[in-house]
Amino acid sequence: MLRVMAVTLPLALLACSADNATGQNAGASAGEKPFKTSVIADFESPWAMTFLPDGRMLITEKAGEMILFDPKNGTKIPVAGIPKVDSEGQGALMDIVPSPTFAQDKKVYFSFSEVGQGNRAGGKGVALATGIFDQASDGTTKLADVKVIFRASDYVEGNGHYSGRIAFSPDGKYLFFTNGERQKFEPAQDPKSTLGKVLRLNLDGTPAAGNPLSAKGFNPAVWSYGHRNLLGIAFDKDGRLWEQEMGPKGGDEVNLIKPGLNYGYPRVSNGDHYDGRDIPDHKPGDGYEAPKVWWNPVISPGGLIYYSGDLFPQWKGSLFIGGLSSQSLVRVKLDGENAEKADQWDMGARIREVEQGPDGALWLLEDGGKSQGRLLKLTPKA
């Protein structure tokens, strides 16, 4: 299944999955890029990255490997102790984020897709786990005391739309976790399911008290619903939660996530079904929360960050999104609760993940599917 494209792009820009198919560099910035791109390392289909307090990085790879990487000297050390990952289709070892108390307890949170066991047998789903980062005196590393603290409900057949993005609330008390609707459509509107939802959990993986929809009979973990494939969440400096997700055939979105709201999928979307069936567009007064920004043709959004650094002062307070089929880095300008398209730079490769470095540099991971799997560092031009 191909996504909508514009004639300005070559037909050769094909994708390796239905949700990563050809898109358009809509609103792309013209002229030279306002940053210098340095190639730092190469990985095997990387999915996510995070910085540790000492400047080293943890990087996940699709097939289930986690790598401790030192950008200062290029050293790569495998991290042992990762549970078995089902990497078929869009499955992967997914997000990785240090605990708010990592400096004290060395705990990390990570997500992955797995084959169900026991009462989940016959299905697949996304799991959220914790582990203690441990590096021995000989330099080897592992995650100790690994525990799965949350599993999506329900596990279903198929290999798509796991989502699995992690963000901690600014006060460090709660964990927000995304569950995609697994290409099953209606679970996004099912109150009992966590699929197609943003979830708010305690740090131990249990549903947080006071979630807005539990009194209405929803799964007690649900914070918002009516989502599709949620591949990025990030808090801004004022504590607002932003989310991006892949639309169907068109309609990629950036949403401002508010508690208890219904974001409409699959009942409304600014895209359509892949088989050509129409989905009603968002309209004022339809009862669904509309996206703040949307793309049609698409960008196929990957990771998402809120930029708070000083290295690029002109972009402070912006969102940055990796573009998969669009092979781009996308900037969205924020103004309070409003957002608008700002820049889109052609990166010549599928961008799976974006991260802000300790010094404010922008770091990108290429997808490693229809492109290389390089780690890139973006810094201001001299």
C-alpha positions as CSV (number, residue, x, y, z in Angstrom):
1,M,0.0,0.0,0.0
2,L,1.4,3.3,-1.0
3,R,0.9,6.6,0.7
4,V,-0.1,9.8,-1.3
5,M,2.8,11.5,-3.1
6,A,3.4,14.6,-5.1
7,V,4.8,14.7,-8.6
8,T,7.8,16.6,-7.3
9,L,9.2,13.4,-5.8
10,P,10.7,10.5,-7.7
11,L,8.6,7.4,-7.8
12,A,11.6,5.4,-6.5
13,L,11.0,6.7,-2.9
14,L,9.2,3.6,-1.8
15,A,8.9,2.3,1.8
16,C,9.3,-1.0,3.5
17,S,5.9,-1.0,5.2
18,A,2.4,0.4,4.7
19,D,2.9,3.2,7.1
20,N,6.3,4.2,5.8
21,A,5.4,4.5,2.1
22,T,6.0,7.4,-0.2
23,G,5.3,10.9,1.0
24,Q,5.9,14.5,-0.1
25,N,8.4,17.1,1.3
26,A,5.4,19.4,1.8
27,G,6.6,22.9,2.7
28,A,10.2,22.0,2.4
29,S,12.7,24.7,3.1
30,A,14.6,25.9,0.0
31,G,18.3,26.6,-0.2
32,E,21.2,25.4,1.9
33,K,20.7,23.7,5.2
34,P,21.4,26.0,8.1
35,F,23.4,23.3,10.0
36,K,26.5,21.2,9.5
37,T,25.9,17.4,9.4
38,S,28.5,15.1,10.8
39,V,28.4,11.3,10.5
40,I,29.3,9.9,13.9
41,A,28.6,6.1,13.6
42,D,26.6,3.4,11.8
43,F,24.1,1.0,13.3
44,E,21.9,-1.9,12.2
45,S,18.4,-0.5,11.7
46,P,18.4,1.7,14.8
47,W,15.1,2.7,16.4
48,A,15.7,5.0,19.3
49,M,18.5,6.7,21.4
50,T,18.9,8.5,24.7
51,F,21.8,10.2,26.4
52,L,23.1,9.2,29.8
53,P,24.3,11.8,32.3
54,D,28.0,11.0,31.4
55,G,27.4,11.8,27.7
56,R,27.3,8.3,26.5
57,M,24.2,7.0,24.7
58,L,22.0,3.9,24.7
59,I,20.8,3.0,21.2
60,T,18.2,0.4,20.3
61,E,18.2,-1.6,17.1
62,K,15.2,-3.1,15.4
63,A,16.2,-6.8,15.8
64,G,16.5,-6.5,19.6
65,E,20.0,-5.3,20.3
66,M,20.8,-2.5,22.7
67,I,24.2,-0.7,22.3
68,L,26.1,1.5,24.7
69,F,27.8,4.0,22.5
70,D,30.4,6.7,23.4
71,P,30.3,9.5,20.8
72,K,33.6,10.8,22.0
73,N,35.6,7.7,20.9
74,G,33.1,5.6,18.9
75,T,33.2,2.7,21.3
76,K,30.2,0.3,21.0
77,I,29.4,-2.1,23.8
78,P,26.5,-4.6,23.5
79,V,24.1,-4.4,26.5
80,A,23.0,-7.9,27.6
81,G,19.8,-8.9,29.4
82,I,17.2,-7.7,26.8
83,P,14.0,-9.8,26.6
84,K,13.2,-11.7,23.4
85,V,11.9,-9.2,20.8
86,D,9.6,-10.0,17.9
87,S,10.9,-7.8,15.1
88,E,8.6,-8.9,12.3
89,G,7.1,-6.1,10.2
90,Q,7.1,-2.9,12.3
91,G,8.1,-4.8,15.5
92,A,11.3,-3.8,17.2
93,L,13.2,-3.1,20.4
94,M,11.8,0.4,20.6
95,D,12.1,3.3,22.9
96,I,14.7,3.7,25.6
97,V,14.6,6.5,28.3
98,P,16.5,6.8,31.6
99,S,14.4,7.0,34.8
100,P,13.9,10.5,36.3
101,T,16.0,9.0,39.2
102,F,18.7,7.4,37.0
103,A,21.5,9.2,38.8
104,Q,20.6,7.4,41.9
105,D,19.2,4.0,40.8
106,K,20.6,3.5,37.2
107,K,17.1,2.4,36.1
108,V,16.0,2.7,32.4
109,Y,12.6,2.2,30.8
110,F,12.3,0.6,27.4
111,S,9.6,-0.8,25.1
112,F,9.5,-3.7,22.7
113,S,7.2,-5.9,20.7
114,E,6.7,-9.5,21.6
115,V,4.8,-12.7,20.9
116,G,2.1,-13.3,23.5
117,Q,2.4,-16.1,26.1
118,G,-0.2,-17.6,28.3
119,N,-3.6,-15.9,28.0
120,R,-2.0,-13.6,25.3
121,A,-1.0,-16.6,23.2
122,G,-1.8,-16.2,19.5
123,G,-1.3,-12.5,19.5
124,K,1.5,-9.9,19.6
125,G,1.7,-6.6,21.5
126,V,3.9,-3.9,22.9
127,A,5.5,-4.3,26.4
128,L,7.0,-1.7,28.7
129,A,9.9,-2.9,30.9
130,T,12.5,-1.6,33.3
131,G,16.1,-2.7,34.0
132,I,19.1,-1.5,36.0
133,F,22.0,-0.4,33.9
134,D,25.1,-2.2,35.1
135,Q,28.6,-1.9,33.7
136,A,31.2,-4.4,35.1
137,S,34.8,-3.6,35.8
138,D,35.8,-5.4,32.6
139,G,33.6,-2.9,30.6
140,T,30.8,-5.3,29.7
141,T,27.3,-4.0,30.3
142,K,23.9,-5.5,31.0
143,L,20.4,-4.6,32.2
144,A,19.9,-6.3,35.5
145,D,16.6,-7.1,37.2
146,V,14.6,-6.7,34.0
147,K,10.9,-6.5,34.7
148,V,8.0,-6.1,32.3
149,I,5.8,-3.6,34.1
150,F,3.0,-3.1,31.5
151,R,1.6,-4.9,28.5
152,A,-0.9,-3.6,26.0
153,S,-4.4,-4.8,26.1
154,D,-5.2,-6.7,24.0
155,Y,-2.5,-8.7,22.1
156,V,-3.7,-9.3,18.6
157,E,-2.5,-10.8,15.3
158,G,-0.4,-8.6,13.0
159,N,3.0,-6.8,12.9
160,G,2.1,-3.1,12.7
161,H,1.4,0.0,14.8
162,Y,2.9,-0.9,18.1
163,S,4.0,2.7,18.8
164,G,5.7,2.2,22.2
165,R,6.9,5.8,22.9
166,I,7.8,6.8,26.4
167,A,7.8,10.3,28.1
168,F,8.0,11.2,31.8
169,S,5.9,14.0,33.2
170,P,8.0,17.1,34.1
171,D,7.6,16.4,37.8
172,G,8.9,12.9,37.3
173,K,5.9,11.3,38.9
174,Y,4.2,9.7,35.9
175,L,5.1,7.9,32.8
176,F,3.2,8.5,29.5
177,F,3.2,5.5,27.1
178,T,1.7,5.2,23.6
179,N,-0.1,2.1,22.3
180,G,-0.9,2.0,18.6
181,E,-4.2,0.6,17.3
182,R,-2.3,-2.3,15.6
183,Q,-3.9,-1.6,12.3
184,K,-7.2,-2.8,13.7
185,F,-9.0,0.5,13.5
186,E,-11.9,0.3,16.1
187,P,-9.7,-0.5,19.2
188,A,-8.8,3.2,19.2
189,Q,-12.4,3.9,20.2
190,D,-12.9,0.8,22.5
191,P,-12.9,2.1,26.1
192,K,-11.7,-1.3,27.5
193,S,-8.7,-1.5,25.2
194,T,-5.3,0.4,25.6
195,L,-4.8,0.2,21.8
196,G,-4.9,3.6,20.0
197,K,-4.4,5.4,23.2
198,V,-2.0,7.7,25.2
199,L,-1.7,6.1,28.7
200,R,-0.7,7.7,32.0
201,L,1.0,5.2,34.4
202,N,2.8,5.3,37.7
203,L,6.5,4.6,37.5
204,D,5.8,1.0,38.5
205,G,3.6,0.5,35.4
206,T,0.2,0.6,37.2
207,P,-2.5,3.0,36.0
208,A,-2.2,6.4,37.6
209,A,-4.9,7.5,40.0
210,G,-7.2,10.2,38.7
211,N,-6.9,9.3,35.0
212,P,-9.8,11.2,33.3
213,L,-11.9,8.4,31.8
214,S,-11.8,5.6,34.3
215,A,-15.1,6.7,35.9
216,K,-16.7,6.4,32.5
217,G,-15.7,2.7,32.2
218,F,-12.5,3.1,30.3
219,N,-9.4,1.1,30.9
220,P,-8.0,2.9,34.0
221,A,-4.6,3.7,32.2
222,V,-6.2,5.7,29.4
223,W,-5.3,9.4,29.2
224,S,-6.6,10.1,25.6
225,Y,-7.9,8.0,22.8
226,G,-8.8,7.9,19.1
227,H,-5.2,7.6,17.9
228,R,-3.6,5.6,15.2
229,N,0.2,5.0,15.2
230,L,1.8,7.3,17.9
231,L,5.5,7.5,17.2
232,G,6.5,10.5,19.3
233,I,5.5,12.2,22.5
234,A,7.2,15.1,24.2
235,F,6.5,17.7,26.9
236,D,7.2,21.4,26.2
237,K,8.7,23.8,28.8
238,D,5.2,24.7,30.1
239,G,4.2,21.0,30.7
240,R,2.0,20.6,27.6
241,L,2.2,17.1,26.0
242,W,2.6,17.0,22.2
243,E,2.2,13.9,20.1
244,Q,2.7,13.0,16.5
245,E,1.2,10.0,14.7
246,M,1.1,8.6,11.2
247,G,-2.2,9.1,9.5
248,P,-3.7,6.5,7.1
249,K,-3.4,7.4,3.4
250,G,-2.6,11.0,4.2
251,G,-3.3,13.0,7.4
252,D,-0.1,12.7,9.4
253,E,-0.7,14.7,12.6
254,V,0.8,16.7,15.5
255,N,-1.6,16.8,18.4
256,L,-1.7,18.7,21.7
257,I,-2.7,15.9,24.1
258,K,-5.2,16.9,26.8
259,P,-6.8,14.5,29.3
260,G,-9.9,12.6,28.4
261,L,-10.2,13.9,24.8
262,N,-11.1,11.8,21.7
263,Y,-8.8,12.5,18.7
264,G,-11.2,10.8,16.3
265,Y,-9.4,7.9,14.6
266,P,-10.8,5.9,12.7
267,R,-14.1,7.9,12.7
268,V,-12.5,11.1,11.5
269,S,-9.1,11.8,9.9
270,N,-7.7,14.2,7.3
271,G,-6.6,11.1,5.4
272,D,-8.5,8.1,3.9
273,H,-8.3,4.3,4.1
274,Y,-5.8,2.6,1.9
275,D,-8.5,0.8,0.0
276,G,-9.9,4.1,-1.1
277,R,-12.8,4.4,1.4
278,D,-13.4,7.9,2.6
279,I,-12.8,8.9,6.3
280,P,-14.7,12.1,7.2
281,D,-12.3,15.0,7.8
282,H,-12.0,16.8,11.1
283,K,-14.7,19.6,11.3
284,P,-15.5,22.1,14.0
285,G,-18.1,20.8,16.4
286,D,-17.8,17.2,15.4
287,G,-16.9,16.2,19.0
288,Y,-13.3,15.2,18.2
289,E,-10.1,17.0,18.9
290,A,-8.5,18.1,15.7
291,P,-4.7,18.1,15.1
292,K,-2.8,21.3,15.5
293,V,-0.8,20.5,12.3
294,W,-1.3,17.9,9.6
295,W,0.2,16.8,6.4
296,N,-1.4,15.5,3.2
297,P,0.6,14.4,1.3
298,V,2.5,12.9,4.2
299,I,5.9,13.1,5.9
300,S,5.7,9.6,7.6
301,P,6.8,11.0,11.0
302,G,9.3,9.1,13.1
303,G,10.6,10.4,16.4
304,L,9.7,13.7,18.1
305,I,11.5,16.1,20.5
306,Y,10.8,19.5,22.0
307,Y,13.9,21.6,21.5
308,S,15.1,23.5,24.6
309,G,18.8,23.9,23.8
310,D,20.9,27.0,23.3
311,L,23.1,25.8,20.4
312,F,20.3,26.7,17.9
313,P,18.7,29.7,19.8
314,Q,16.5,30.5,16.8
315,W,14.7,27.2,17.1
316,K,14.3,27.1,20.9
317,G,10.7,26.1,21.7
318,S,10.2,24.1,18.5
319,L,9.2,20.5,17.8
320,F,11.5,18.5,15.6
321,I,10.2,15.4,13.8
322,G,12.0,12.7,11.8
323,G,10.6,12.0,8.4
324,L,10.7,8.4,7.1
325,S,9.3,8.3,3.5
326,S,9.9,12.1,3.2
327,Q,13.5,11.5,4.2
328,S,13.5,14.8,6.1
329,L,13.9,16.7,9.3
330,V,10.8,18.7,10.1
331,R,10.5,21.7,12.4
332,V,7.1,22.7,13.8
333,K,6.9,26.2,15.5
334,L,4.9,26.4,18.8
335,D,3.1,29.4,20.2
336,G,1.4,28.4,23.4
337,E,-1.3,25.8,22.4
338,N,-0.9,26.6,18.7
339,A,1.5,25.1,16.2
340,E,2.4,25.7,12.6
341,K,4.7,24.2,10.0
342,A,8.1,25.9,9.8
343,D,10.9,24.1,8.1
344,Q,11.5,20.8,6.3
345,W,15.0,19.8,5.2
346,D,15.8,17.0,2.8
347,M,18.2,14.7,4.6
348,G,18.5,12.1,1.8
349,A,17.6,9.2,4.1
350,R,14.8,7.9,6.2
351,I,15.0,9.6,9.7
352,R,13.7,7.4,12.4
353,E,14.7,9.3,15.6
354,V,15.6,12.8,16.7
355,E,17.3,13.7,20.0
356,Q,18.7,16.7,21.7
357,G,22.3,16.3,22.9
358,P,23.7,17.7,26.2
359,D,25.2,20.7,24.4
360,G,22.0,21.4,22.4
361,A,23.2,19.7,19.1
362,L,20.5,17.8,17.2
363,W,21.2,14.1,16.8
364,L,19.4,11.9,14.2
365,L,19.2,8.2,13.5
366,E,18.6,7.0,10.0
367,D,16.1,4.2,9.8
368,G,18.4,1.5,8.2
369,G,15.5,0.2,6.2
370,K,15.6,1.9,2.8
371,S,18.5,3.9,4.0
372,Q,21.7,3.5,6.0
373,G,21.5,3.4,9.8
374,R,23.8,6.2,10.5
375,L,24.0,8.4,13.6
376,L,24.2,12.1,12.6
377,K,25.1,15.1,14.6
378,L,23.8,18.5,13.5
379,T,25.6,21.7,14.6
380,P,25.4,25.3,13.5
381,K,27.5,26.3,10.5
382,A,30.5,28.4,11.4
